[in-house]
């Protein structure tokens, strides 16, 4: 985790950290995961372990920074929300970008917060989307303004 130790955090914050870690550890092909608030600030992030990244031939994350993934997720979220408004498409539920060397998934959590996943290009997209939906279902109701504030402060103190 790029966030500090979960010591001193509320049980809800610790549970979100645990859910995020499990998403990376349990879903094949997932490199890193981030949660971004509606104003584009990173609330949670999980990076691949250094040993696993080196074994795979180097860090496969965006420039190796969880902040880069959060920036990408925020930008994709803004772009798709704008596109949906222009097309009268309603709310954006999920966005997937498939590239030659990877995939990025973005899913709405609640009130503008986003879950972003960076994965292998050959990952099972339906499995990734399923586990993202599970995370959103479990995290959406606890991601209150108070918890978002606590997570922001936790991320700021880690930097």
Secondary structure, DSSP 8 states (H G I E B T S, - for coil): --S--STTS-HHHHHHHHHHHHHHHHSTTEEEEEEE-TTS-EEEEE---HHHHHHTTS--SGGG-HHHHHHHHHHHHHHHHHHHHHTT-----EEEEEETTEEEEEEE-STT-EEEEEE-TTS-HHHHHHHHHHHHHHHTTT--HHHHHHHHHHHHHH-
